[in-house]
Amino acid sequence: MNEEQRAEPILKRRSRFIVAGTGSGSGKTTVTLGLMRACAQRGLKVQGFKCGPDYIDPTYHAAVTGRPSHNLDSWMTSSDYLLDHFLQVSEAADVSIIEGVMGLYDGKDRLGITGSTAEIAILTDSPVLLVVDVRSMGRSAAAIVLGFQQLEPRVRIAAVIVNRCGSASHYETVKVAIEEACGIPVIGWLLRDSSLSIPERHLGLLPAIERGELEPLFNRAAEVVAEGTDLERLLDIAHAATPLQIPLAELVLPVGLNSVGHRSWIDQASGLHFSEAQSVPINTSPVIAVARDAAFNFYYTDNLELLVQAGARLIEFSPLRGEGVPEHADGLYLGGGFPEEFASVIASNSAFIEGLRAAADNGMPLYAECGGYMVLARSLTDRAGRQHEMAGIIPAHTVMQERRAALGYREVTAREDNLLLKQGECLRGHEFHYSVMNYDDAQHSYAYDSKGRSGSQPEGYVRGNIMAAYAHIHLASYLPAAFRLVEACRLYREQRLP
């Protein structure tokens, strides 16, 4: 491609809008799920997205739309990656619905919009549907919307839905006030309705979704939202969204990571699809086994896709269903989730526990995050004080606490070469956990220096091909990390096969 051709912008039209709230608890998840299901019931292909580092809401989205939902995070990933990823994932959809995080302007920084829904609205040039909880207020609702409208002029609040109205008359009062003061249409409303309460985010979420127990809630949300919302007007707003320009930047990756037979660079304009990968015989691709069930389910869809694009084949297995480490695995990926709630089941699965130990002894690449990290320890003490024997690969004991131990974004820097990074290289991610890891030996090799809002501290564990930490990392924050992990698995495969 010559310079003249590269200067030509490539525009893509995507029907889209963001559902944002004035704050956490405003009702944006209920509205999002109701709109997704209502649009799907009209025969539309709906693509869900979630702003920020969240695993639960994308699970809801997938259950409602029948399509995997993806995260959009403007701090963990570059703006070019975020936009390109959005364009790729939304390509086959009739409409994309992006659920915000916290309040519209809440993000990583106290005085900026980094990592906020507002920043993602700007980067994707998406119209915003603002959800406002109007309990116990009338014209004051207009003041709230006006403040949100004026704080950041680059954010286009295209419409408002008011939630938890006391009556139709209450709705008319706030509607007139908001439209007169702000010039923004109020296109829908929801009554106060306890039947629309989203379940607490706990261990029963995934099994309940799998059993279809939340279908009545999803259908009820769709019914209420469709009844009280001018859906045609909202879809008109979505369809009128400005065409987006494909990023033209390329990210060059080290040639040394190209030994799996793929291109050694990522062309973001082509969507990170690695066309040469298709010519690599499937039996030469390393197999990464991914633990996936109610105990291990916190994975970014991007991370899994990037590993595939880097040359891996992924297979899933369930420790909770008595499955052990797959025989033909060349690497293991243990994500986060709720292992503490299923500790006795995990401990009793000898095929899984012994398989982990054998994998570690044999030098198989073993990467674990948060819940997976906990299972690699010698024991796990649950909230009731019961201690359960775990894999014992890491010389430490995990203890659950009643209070949250960590929450927030993290930038992690490798203290030494490991499965994902070379010494000094960085990834971005987040932490959210209630457990603490108590090491028997304070001199163990830490995986990272982990930097958050309160400073930097050593974190995790690394030894040979074993790497584990609390941080949930996003591979797109440093794309060579995906290649590095796949390469380690490929080398292990070569060593073990005749």
Buried (B, 14 or more C-beta within 10 A) or exposed (E): EEEEEEEEEEEBEBBBBBBBBBBEEBBBBBBBBBBBBBBBEBEBBBBBBBBBBBBBBBBBBBBBBEBBBBBBBBBBBBBBBBBBBBBBBBEEBBBBBBBBBBBBBBBBEEEEBEBBBBBBBBBBBBBBBBBBBBEEBEEEBBBBBBEBBEEBEEBBBBBBBBBBBEEEEBBEBBBBBBBEBBEBBBBBBBBEBEEBEBBEEEBBBBEBBEEEEBBEBBBBBBBBBBBBBBBEBBBEBBBEBBEBEBBBEBBEBEEEBBBBBBBBBBBBBBBBBBEEBEEBEEEEBBBBBBBBBBBBBBBBBBBBBBBBBBBBBBEBBBBBEEBBBBEEBBBBBBBBBBBBBBBEBBBEBEEBBEBBBEBBEEBBBBBBBBBBBBBBBBBBBBEEEEBBBBBBBBEBBBBBEEEEBBEEBBBBBBBEEBBBBEEEBBBBBBBBBBBBBBBEEEEBBBBBBBBBEEEBEEBBBBBEBBBBBBBBBBBBBBBBBBBBBBBBBBBBBEEEEE
